[in-house]
Amino acid sequence: MKERVQKLLAQAGLCSRREAERWIADGRVTVNGRRISLGDQADAQRDKILVDGKPAGSSEEKRYLMLYKPRGYVTTMKDERGRKTVADLVRGCGARVVPVGRLDYNSEGLLLLTNDGELVHALTHPRHEVAKHYEVRVRGRLNRIPQLGEPMTIDGYAIRPAEVFILQQDEQSAKLRLTIHEGRNRQIRKMCEQCGLEVRRLKRVAIGTLPLDPGLRAGAWRELTGDEVAYLQEIAANLQD
């Protein structure tokens, strides 16, 4: 049965569909020796699909990891600038996993990784709004903190208002709990900048109702439990309905 190649790559656990589309556009994917274009189809059982000259098929068991990403790591499996990546932290997991979404270089906290490409696609697609919860330490114009919960435009995109709770506050700084839905590039930092607030520390503490394991130290990871995997798969199924 033929299907779009980007879907087959995602199903093989190599990447998300969006990443597969970039690979195809960059000319990295061939089918039966022919470089393909976006929208081309193939039969995973009959056709020879290669990425960078290597077979794209995957017989790996699906793996689901929770990582406490530290600051000072980029959320990618390879960095052209030679910076430390989250791949360095999960190298011993025994599978070729990819991040579910991103945390920027100076942010820390909960990051999921998996070789389940369909789950990655469902949880990261721009039209799917999965609640993500952060603890954010800020300083600056603290009287403008309530504006973080008002309608706002980031990079020309009207984001949904964030949910904002003040956990601690003194004269110079505050610790906030922020819940956002879109997760656009550096969204919280850009929101704070618009409100005259400087982010001193940003930590993702939960995705939906899945919290960062308090027993994980920065840089450590563990396998998700069966219940946690089932919860994420339920979210993904509901998003795709």
Sequence and secondary structure as in RCSB ss.txt:
>XXXX:A:sequence
MKERVQKLLAQAGLCSRREAERWIADGRVTVNGRRISLGDQADAQRDKILVDGKPAGSSEEKRYLMLYKPRGYVT
TMKDERGRKTVADLVRGCGARVVPVGRLDYNSEGLLLLTNDGELVHALTHPRHEVAKHYEVRVRGRLNRIPQLGE
PMTIDGYAIRPAEVFILQQDEQSAKLRLTIHEGRNRQIRKMCEQCGLEVRRLKRVAIGTLPLDPGLRAGAWRELT
GDEVAYLQEIAANLQD
>XXXX:A:secstr
 EEEHHHHHHHTTSS HHHHHHHHHTT EEETTEE  TT EEETTTS EEETTEE        EEEEEE TT BS
SS  TT   BHHHHSGGGSS  EEES   TT EEEEEEES HHHHHHHH TT    EEEEEEEEE GGGGGGGGS
 EEETTEEE   EEEEEEE SSEEEEEEEESS  TTHHHHHHHHTTEEEEEEEEEEETTEE  TT  TT EEE  
HHHHHHHHHHHHHHH 
